[in-house]
Amino acid sequence: MLALFITVPFFSILFFNLPFLSYFRRAITAWAYVLFCAQIALALRLFSPDFLNIFTARVFFNFNIALDNLSLIILLSSAIVLFITLVIATYMIDSERKRFNFVNLLLFTQAGLNGLCLARDMFSLYIFLEIVAITSYILIVFDKDIKALSAAFKYVILSTVASVLLVASIALILLLSGDTQFSVIHNAISAQTPNLLIMFSVALFVCATFIKAGVVPFHGWLPEVYSHSPAAVSVLFAGIISKALGIYTLMRIVNDVFGPNIHVNSALLFIGMVSIVIGALAALVQKDFKKMLGFSSVSQIGYIILGIGSGSALGFAGAAFHIFNHAIFKSLLFVNSAAIESRTRTTHMHELGGLSKVMPITGLTSVFAFVSAAGLPPLAGFWSKLLIVMALILSGHPVYAILAIVLSALTLAYLLSMQRLVFFGKLNERFSKIKEAEFGFSLAAIILAAIIIVTGLLYPFVLGKFILPLASSGVFK
């Protein structure tokens, strides 16, 4: 069953690209919608104690795959973001041929993300990670814009460095354990006294995931990619790509392979706090809507790193929950950015103003995203940040907990500034006759805003159904 998460998207691509089946090409968009919705439904169905940790399989050249709650969080997040990306792309790509190519890339991305979530050995993890990375390069330059080409070049260079570090780390791990399976490596490392070689392999892997995630000091590519990519690609990157390639991979390896380590945790806490500060301060001074959201992502990733660095089951669960919340509220902000750009042809915040008067759905849904991102109750972002802060206190890091709370004021400051410059105040006369964005943008925004509201208001149910099982999984038991 698990293999279908990977094989169905791949075989769909092969089927729709067969030369004698060209008349089916128009159906690929509808088929992609079906696949993404099916993955959402299946992921929600599998969030049950009866289903946890019972699916394992070996497919294709001994690729080891398995399913647990952390995998389900990413599977659900990726399917939602892919669905929203497809909605936006459908409205922004006029050419049927270009839309066909774009959907092919989304299906490749779905297969790679699903494989990354399910992989349980280092070789499989690396293969699927590179599949997603390669499709990401192409998606960034999909419109062949010169600024996007420049951003993609930075991403390619840094991502290549990360790939080299990953390969070197995997080679050292193979030397230490004689295998690439997570369980075998974990047992081998646990049986040895910590030594320089083990710590060096851990450091290489952590640095690689930091680059993939855009964590400070490796964040230079992230705002450029987010701001210069096509609108639909910005949604995909901000929503799931950087989190899956970097943060999820880090969580999976820390949880299943290396296990909690006081030195690694200390480094994660420090880097996480630095990312929060630098990302928030940089976001405060931005004039471009999309670039500000890019630096905001750097800051929000810092909170996830803090949760992982707490070294506790609660922090781990809070980090996973914040990945999901970030995928939703940041996707919503980028959807609304795309809606604004489609109507005004600019994302320069000082050229905008008062848009909530002519784009009420966009303005209202942005408020929900802003409240969740700032960590204000009762919406979803508040609860994941609360879990992370509680984990920091209970694990003996009260200073980091206090700083995390205080620095939320910076998040509130730059998001309030964005709301004021873009949606409030006097309407710019240039935009007095524009109308609400097309139906697809409004639909995507309403869906994401509804998820934010429902997740926040039904937090006790979400905690028991999705989050607490995470806190009792893996090496944190």
Protein Blocks (a to p, Z undefined) as FASTA:
>chain_A
ZZmmmmmmmmmmmmmmpmklmmmmmmmmmmmmmmmmmmmmmmmmmmcfklgokaccdeeh
hiacdddfklmmmmmmmmmmmmmmmmmmmmmmmblklmmmmmmmmmmmmmmmmmmmmpcc
fklmmmmmmmmmmmmmmmmmmnopaklmmmmmmmmmmmmmmmmmmmmmmmmmmmmnopab
fklmmmmmmmpccdfklmmmmmmmmmmmmmmnopafklmmmmmmmmmmcfklmmmmmmmm
mmmmmmmmmmmmmmmmnopafklmmmmmmmmmmmmmmmmmmmmmpcbfklmmmmmmmmmm
mmmmmmmmnopaklmmmmmmmmmmmmmmmmmmmmmmmmmmmmnopabfklgghklmmmmm
lmmmmmmmmmmmnopafbfklmmmmmmmmmmmmnopaklmmmmmmmmmmmmmmmmmmmmm
mmgcjddfklmmpccddfklmmmmmmmmmmmmmmmmmmmmmmmmmmmmmmmgcjlZZ
